[in-house]
Amino acid sequence: MPSDNAFARLSDFDAMREAMTQTRQYLHAHPELSHEEAETARYVADKLKAWGYEVAENVGGHGVVARMTVGEGSGSIAIRADMDALPITEQTGLPHASIVPGRMHACGHDGHTTILLGAAEYLASTRRFNGTVTLIFQPAEEAGARSGAQMMIDDGLFERFPFDVIYGLHNHPGAPVGKLLLRAGPMMAAADTARITIHGKGGHASRPHLTIDPIVVACHLVVTLQSVVSRFVDPTETAVVTVGTIHAGEAVNVIPEDARLAITIRSFEPKIRDGLQQRITAMTNAVAEGFGATAVIDYARGHPVVTNSEAETAFARTIAEELVGAENVGTCGLIPGSEDFSHYLEHKPGCFVRLGNGVDSATLHSDKYDFADESLHIGAALWARLAERYLQG
């Protein structure tokens, strides 16, 4: 086996840290929303081409896929980063704050992209691997149903750019900068949405006995849904049912015809996911019927559970401990947020890693959030060493 010095170390990225910070802050200042990442994709593709990668653009929208083969090895590893920003007005006051009104990198995708670019530059310059590295720069992670992962898969990602395993990461506010967190099995939740319309009978607010008030029905339904998790999910399991919006009526003296609710549903196990849909549907219909109203339910399955495979997670943990020491590698708890990286893991073994963004970091999707540049070289070194060790000759 090659010596430890044959694989990427943190010190190998010392000379790149300033340039990586400049790249990250440039991307932060120039955010683009989901499905609009044309300039970000061009910026990424130009760098990859200059480093000698074979680059495919416009994969599943603005996706960029870069490949490099060294030696005769048959193995192939894929590493993914997301590129899109959010429709949030930045309030950080930083010198590199967004220059685009109403848009900012509030989830750290600027950092994820920079980390993978840093690893790409290093791997291209050293070429100390034997096989094929596939780098996936994905658009539209924040897009919900039209997510970039599914669009790239639909555009032939697996067939056009075959690989054996796939890895990705996300920054983790609340964990120390550079701390690496891993978890085998389910890690991030499936995210489903139910949009419910209650049809009642409108009329004058002073004569409620002549109406079927959909607002009353909706309010009873909100209260009833609070029992879904507490009374139908095993206390040792985890699920979330949250009514996010409720809309009805325009005038104080009018009982409206309809009321509309939107619900987000999070779960980690297929049987619980199915059970939540069945229970929410049954409760909605029962509550509406009890008041003489009717309900129309649009129940949409979103991203599946991020389920890390055992072997790939164990391998990533070994690499992480080699790189930063076992004391800086931990086990990630269950995260009720969702991630479209899960779509890749339905087809390929792999692992999604969390990278500490600071104990005092603002939360994700906050207008005060910023990516911790001090962790860029740690993420880049992790990807470089992971690729070298996976594809060692």
C-alpha positions in Angstrom: 0.0 0.0 0.0 1.3 3.5 -0.8 2.5 5.6 2.1 0.2 8.1 3.8 2.2 10.9 2.0 1.0 9.6 -1.3 -2.5 10.9 -0.5 -3.8 14.4 -0.1 -3.2 16.1 3.3 -4.5 19.4 4.7 -1.0 20.9 4.2 -1.2 20.3 0.5 -4.0 22.9 0.3 -2.2 25.6 2.3 -1.1 27.4 -0.9 -4.7 27.2 -2.3 -6.5 28.6 0.7 -6.5 32.3 -0.3 -7.5 31.5 -3.9 -10.3 29.3 -2.7 -11.6 32.0 -0.4 -11.6 34.5 -3.2 -13.6 32.0 -5.4 -16.1 31.3 -2.7 -16.6 35.0 -2.0 -17.0 35.8 -5.7 -19.7 33.1 -6.0 -21.3 34.4 -2.8 -21.5 37.9 -4.3 -23.0 36.7 -7.6 -25.8 34.3 -6.6 -28.2 32.7 -9.1 -31.5 31.0 -8.3 -32.5 27.4 -9.1 -32.7 26.9 -12.9 -31.0 30.2 -13.5 -27.4 29.2 -12.8 -26.0 30.0 -16.3 -23.1 32.2 -15.2 -22.2 30.1 -12.2 -22.1 27.0 -14.5 -20.0 28.9 -17.1 -17.6 30.0 -14.4 -17.2 26.4 -13.1 -16.9 24.9 -16.6 -14.2 27.3 -17.7 -12.0 26.5 -14.7 -12.5 22.7 -15.2 -11.6 22.9 -18.8 -8.4 24.9 -18.0 -7.4 22.1 -15.7 -7.7 19.5 -18.3 -11.1 17.9 -17.6 -13.5 16.6 -20.2 -16.5 18.8 -19.5 -20.1 18.4 -20.4 -22.4 21.4 -19.9 -26.2 21.8 -19.7 -26.8 18.4 -18.2 -30.3 18.5 -16.7 -30.5 22.2 -17.1 -27.3 24.1 -16.0 -25.6 21.1 -14.7 -21.8 20.6 -15.3 -20.1 17.2 -15.3 -16.3 17.0 -15.4 -14.4 13.7 -15.9 -10.8 12.8 -15.8 -9.3 9.3 -16.3 -5.7 8.5 -15.2 -4.1 5.1 -15.7 -5.9 1.9 -16.6 -8.0 1.5 -13.5 -11.6 0.5 -14.1 -13.0 2.1 -10.9 -15.0 5.4 -11.0 -16.0 7.7 -8.1 -18.4 10.6 -8.4 -18.5 13.7 -6.1 -21.3 16.2 -6.2 -21.7 19.9 -5.3 -24.8 22.1 -5.6 -24.7 25.6 -7.1 -28.0 27.4 -6.6 -28.9 30.3 -4.3 -32.1 31.3 -2.5 -34.6 34.2 -2.9 -33.6 35.9 0.3 -32.3 39.5 0.8 -28.9 39.3 2.5 -28.4 41.2 5.8 -24.9 40.2 6.7 -23.2 43.5 5.8 -20.1 41.6 4.6 -17.8 43.1 2.0 -18.6 40.1 -0.3 -22.3 40.2 0.3 -24.7 39.5 -2.6 -24.8 42.3 -5.2 -28.1 40.8 -6.6 -31.2 42.2 -4.9 -33.4 39.6 -3.3 -30.9 36.7 -3.8 -28.2 35.2 -1.7 -26.3 32.1 -0.9 -28.0 31.4 2.3 -27.4 27.6 2.3 -23.7 27.5 1.5 -23.8 26.1 -2.0 -21.1 28.7 -2.9 -18.9 26.9 -0.4 -19.8 23.4 -1.6 -19.0 24.5 -5.2 -15.7 26.0 -4.2 -14.7 22.9 -2.2 -15.2 20.7 -5.2 -13.4 23.1 -7.5 -10.4 23.0 -5.0 -10.4 19.3 -5.1 -10.6 19.3 -8.9 -7.6 21.6 -9.2 -5.6 19.5 -6.9 -6.5 16.1 -8.5 -5.7 17.6 -12.0 -2.3 18.8 -10.9 -1.2 15.7 -9.0 -3.0 12.9 -10.9 -2.2 10.4 -8.2 -5.1 8.1 -8.8 -5.8 5.2 -11.1 -9.3 5.3 -12.6 -12.0 7.9 -13.4 -13.1 10.9 -11.3 -16.5 12.3 -12.1 -17.3 15.7 -10.7 -21.0 16.7 -10.7 -21.9 20.4 -10.3 -25.6 20.3 -9.8 -28.2 23.1 -10.3 -31.5 23.6 -8.6 -31.1 21.7 -5.3 -33.5 24.1 -3.7 -36.1 23.7 -6.4 -38.3 21.1 -4.7 -40.2 18.9 -7.2 -38.1 20.1 -10.2 -34.9 19.4 -8.4 -31.6 19.4 -10.2 -30.6 15.9 -9.1 -33.7 14.3 -10.7 -33.3 16.4 -13.8 -29.7 15.3 -14.3 -30.7 11.7 -13.8 -33.5 12.1 -16.3 -30.9 13.6 -18.7 -28.9 10.4 -18.6 -26.4 11.1 -15.9 -25.8 7.5 -15.0 -25.7 6.3 -18.6 -23.6 9.1 -20.0 -21.1 9.4 -17.1 -21.0 5.9 -15.4 -19.6 5.7 -11.9 -19.5 3.2 -9.1 -20.2 5.3 -6.0 -21.1 8.9 -5.2 -20.3 11.3 -2.4 -21.5 14.7 -1.4 -21.4 17.1 1.5 -23.3 19.9 3.2 -22.2 22.5 5.7 -23.5 22.1 9.2 -24.2 25.2 11.3 -23.8 24.5 15.0 -20.9 22.1 14.7 -17.3 23.4 15.0 -15.6 24.7 11.9 -14.1 21.7 10.0 -15.7 19.0 12.1 -16.8 16.1 9.9 -20.1 14.3 10.7 -21.2 11.0 9.2 -24.0 8.6 9.7 -24.7 5.3 8.0 -28.3 4.5 7.1 -31.1 7.1 7.1 -29.7 10.6 7.8 -32.0 13.3 6.3 -35.7 13.0 6.0 -38.1 12.4 3.1 -40.1 15.5 2.4 -43.7 15.3 1.3 -46.4 18.0 0.8 -50.1 17.9 1.2 -52.2 20.7 -0.2 -55.8 20.5 1.0 -58.9 22.4 -0.1 -61.9 22.3 2.1 -65.1 23.0 0.2 -67.9 24.3 2.4 -70.9 26.5 1.7 -70.5 30.3 1.9 -72.9 32.9 3.2 -73.4 35.9 5.4 -71.3 35.9 8.6 -74.4 36.8 10.7 -76.2 33.6 9.5 -73.7 30.8 10.1 -76.4 28.2 10.5 -77.2 28.5 6.8 -73.6 27.8 5.8 -70.9 25.1 6.1 -68.0 27.2 7.4 -64.7 25.9 5.9 -62.7 27.9 8.3 -64.1 26.0 11.2 -63.4 22.8 9.4 -59.8 23.8 8.6 -59.2 24.8 12.2 -60.5 21.5 13.6 -58.3 19.7 11.0 -55.2 21.6 12.1 -55.8 20.5 15.7 -56.6 17.0 14.7 -53.4 16.6 12.6 -51.4 17.3 15.8 -52.2 13.7 16.9 -50.8 12.1 13.8 -47.2 11.9 15.1 -48.0 11.7 18.8 -50.6 8.9 18.5 -49.8 7.0 15.4 -46.0 7.0 15.2 -43.9 4.8 17.5 -42.3 7.1 20.1 -38.9 5.6 19.2 -39.3 6.7 15.6 -39.2 10.2 14.2 -41.7 12.2 12.0 -42.9 15.7 11.6 -46.3 17.0 10.4 -46.5 20.8 10.2 -49.3 22.9 8.8 -47.4 25.7 7.1 -50.1 27.8 5.6 -53.9 28.3 6.0 -55.9 30.7 3.8 -59.6 31.5 3.7 -61.9 34.5 3.2 -61.5 38.1 2.2 -64.2 40.0 4.2 -65.0 40.0 7.9 -68.7 39.6 7.3 -68.5 36.8 4.8 -68.2 33.1 5.4 -66.1 31.8 2.4 -66.8 28.9 0.2 -63.3 27.4 0.6 -60.3 27.1 2.9 -56.9 26.0 1.8 -54.1 24.4 3.9 -50.5 23.3 3.0 -48.7 20.8 5.1 -45.1 19.6 5.1 -44.5 15.9 6.2 -41.1 14.6 7.1 -40.1 11.0 7.8 -37.2 8.6 7.8 -38.7 5.1 7.2 -40.8 3.9 4.2 -43.5 2.3 6.4 -43.9 5.5 8.4 -43.9 7.6 5.2 -46.8 5.4 3.8 -48.6 5.5 7.2 -48.5 9.3 7.4 -50.1 9.6 4.0 -52.8 7.2 4.9 -53.5 8.8 8.2 -53.5 12.4 7.0 -55.8 11.5 4.1 -58.2 9.6 6.4 -58.3 12.3 9.0 -58.9 15.0 6.5 -61.8 13.3 4.9 -63.3 12.4 8.3 -63.1 15.9 9.7 -64.6 17.4 6.5 -67.4 14.9 6.4 -68.2 15.5 10.0 -69.1 19.1 9.2 -70.9 18.3 6.0 -68.0 19.7 3.9 -65.8 17.9 1.4 -62.0 17.8 1.0 -59.7 17.7 -2.0 -56.2 16.4 -1.1 -53.2 16.9 -3.4 -50.6 14.7 -1.7 -47.2 14.9 -3.4 -44.1 12.8 -2.6 -41.0 14.9 -2.5 -37.3 13.9 -2.0 -36.8 10.5 -0.5 -34.7 9.8 2.6 -31.0 10.4 2.4 -29.8 6.9 3.2 -26.0 6.4 3.3 -24.7 3.0 2.5 -22.7 1.2 5.2 -19.5 0.4 3.3 -19.2 3.9 1.7 -19.9 5.6 5.0 -17.3 3.5 6.8 -14.8 4.3 4.0 -15.5 8.0 4.3 -15.1 7.9 8.0 -11.7 6.2 7.7 -10.5 8.9 5.2 -11.9 11.7 7.5 -10.1 10.3 10.5 -6.8 10.0 8.5 -7.2 13.6 7.4 -8.2 15.5 10.5 -8.0 13.0 13.4 -10.6 10.8 15.0 -11.3 13.6 17.6 -12.6 15.8 14.7 -14.9 13.2 13.2 -18.3 12.6 14.8 -21.7 10.9 14.2 -24.4 13.0 12.7 -27.9 12.9 14.3 -31.0 12.6 12.3 -31.8 15.7 10.3 -35.5 16.5 9.5 -34.5 18.6 6.6 -34.4 17.0 3.1 -31.8 16.9 0.3 -32.1 15.9 -3.3 -28.8 14.0 -3.1 -31.2 11.3 -1.9 -32.2 10.6 -5.6 -28.6 9.6 -6.4 -28.5 7.3 -3.4 -31.6 5.5 -4.7 -29.5 4.3 -7.6 -25.9 4.2 -6.4 -24.1 3.4 -3.1 -22.6 6.5 -1.5 -22.5 8.8 1.5 -23.5 12.4 2.3 -21.2 14.1 4.8 -21.8 17.1 7.0 -19.0 19.7 7.4 -19.0 22.0 10.5 -19.7 25.6 9.8 -19.2 27.0 13.3 -20.9 26.7 16.6 -22.2 30.3 16.3 -23.0 30.1 12.6 -26.3 31.6 11.5 -28.8 28.9 10.5 -29.3 27.7 7.0 -31.7 29.8 4.9 -31.1 32.8 7.2 -30.5 36.3 5.8 -27.5 36.5 8.2 -25.9 33.2 7.1 -22.4 33.0 5.6 -20.2 30.0 4.7 -17.1 29.5 6.9 -14.1 30.0 4.6 -11.8 28.4 7.2 -13.4 25.0 6.3 -12.9 25.2 2.5 -9.5 23.4 2.5 -10.8 20.7 4.8 -13.6 19.8 2.5 -11.4 20.0 -0.6 -8.7 17.8 1.0 -11.4 15.3 2.1 -12.6 14.9 -1.5 -9.1 14.7 -2.9 -7.9 12.1 -0.5 -11.2 10.1 -0.8 -10.8 10.0 -4.6 -7.1 9.0 -4.4 -7.7 6.3 -1.8 -10.7 4.9 -3.7 -8.8 4.9 -7.0 -5.4 3.9 -5.6 -3.3 1.9 -8.0 
